[in-house]
Amino acid sequence: MQGSVRKRGKTWSYRIDIGKIDGKRKQKEKGGFRSKKEAQHALNIALNELNYAGKIFENKKITLQELYDNFINNEAPMTRKFSTIKRYKSLYANHLDTFGFKYLTSITTEELQIFLSSKTKKLSNEYVRSLYNFLSLLFKYAERMEYLKDNPMHKVVPPKNKNTKDIKVYTLEELNLLNTRLSTTNLQPAFQTGINTGVRAGECYALRWSDVDFDNNSIVINKQLQYYNKRWCFTTLKTQNSYRAIKISNSFKQYLLNLKKQQELSKQFYEASYKINVIIDARSNTNKAVKVDDFINVKPNGQMLTPYSNKVISRIASECGINFKYHNLRHTHATLLLEKGVNPRYIQQRLGHSKLEFTLRLYTHVTYNMDTKVSEILDSIHLCPQK
């Protein structure tokens, strides 16, 4: 396969004689190079691509908006969870649409680096890293679809991965105070479920009585409740490991039995006016509407409670001087079990983490109770000589 360079006007171009295709001579020419050396370099690259790949790679004129639309509409539904796609859409709409009109070939490494650095001044390190990861994902998709030859994200320095994120663990005094204050509200069941099982907020509010196995003291976690397109939906869980059955204590089992009995009395009281909630089941492509009258977290009239209800818990907690986040119940649940010597591998499975390393990294904090327990164990071994 032969190639040559030549000057055309004020710029240089290269030409490759590909040979005959269907009886016709085929040539490839590309111009606009500023010097003979630049044209020769481009020719050498094109010849290598033809020799090894059988074709010459050319950047396609496509904007970041077009790339994003292609990914979200064509690949993401097959490879990503509902909640993940929702997060991608939020990241793009809130931060990345400023690049939307730009062609991929015009977006430089320097420009992307400056963009991420500017975000660190206003957003958390963890959030900026999620922006970095999403940009990397989009540009890798562009490479795979052969829209782009040189990926500018390859040279972007990611935000430092800080694993020093503060973990808030509630004390027993704080838990008792919150439980007392919530005992006269409809939100105590959600609070009790969080501290007794360590579930995520979306998992908690999606629970139905049909998910509880009272005979085997366990709760099945197989969906979550999320707000999407102005509707509450059942969606898939975060990862495959999130699908699990959680063992519950006898005391929490009794709490649930009492709660179920109360709700059955409420059903009798409200009779036909008892609320039947209509939920979109987004776990399949059909988005089928389902009628649910057995949510665990409901008002007396059967109206479902949602993760938005946690704002009320936060307000009540702030009156007690406690900074409340539902996810902190998950941290507290895991920490209490670890303090009692429960195997981290079991904690991983109970919380639905995908990797043990994540569980260990998340709970590297050492509590006073852990320090005390280690001291007691070492004393019981009698390592030091006794006089």
Protein Blocks (a to p, Z undefined) as FASTA:
>chain_A
ZZddddehjbccddddebjeehiacddddehiabfklmmmmmmmmmmmmmmnopacdddd
ddfklmmmmmmmmmmmmmpcfklmmmmmmmmmmmmmmmmmpcfklpcfklmmmmmmmmmm
mmcfklmmmmmmmmmmmmmmmmmnopafbdcklmpccddddfkbccddddfklmmmmmmm
mmmpcklmmmmmmmmnopafklmmmpcfklpcfknopaddfbdcddeehiacddddfblm
lpccddddfklmmmmmmmmmmmmmmmmmnmmmpccdddddfkbmnlpacddfkbfbdcfk
opacdfklmmmmmmmmmmnopacdfklmmmmmmmmmmmnopafklmmmmnopabfklmmm
mmmpccfklmmmmmmmmmmnomaccZZ
